[in-house]
Amino acid sequence: MGQIINDLFYGGIQPYQKEYYCEHKERMKYIEKDLIKTLNDKQKELLDSYKIACGNHESKIAYKNFSYGFKLASKMIFEALK
């Protein structure tokens, strides 16, 4: 079996854990700090729930993009080997 398949199966490759630099990440943290100062406890709970929902949504989108890319690459390799 190929090394990449072993690495993927045994967790040596974890593309879902790779972080990419986002120029907006620091700005978002700054805005969130300012926003939290203006919220009451109930609103802070809602914001936390919203952030969790956004994270879950982003994870699902990342999975779908990874899956699509993997399938597309597989099709390209299959075509190249014909």
ABEGO torsion letter per residue (X at the ends): XBAAAAAAAAGABBAAABBBBBAAAAAAAAAAAAAAAABBAAAAAAAAAAAAAAAAAAAAAAAAAAAAAAAAAAAAAAAAAX
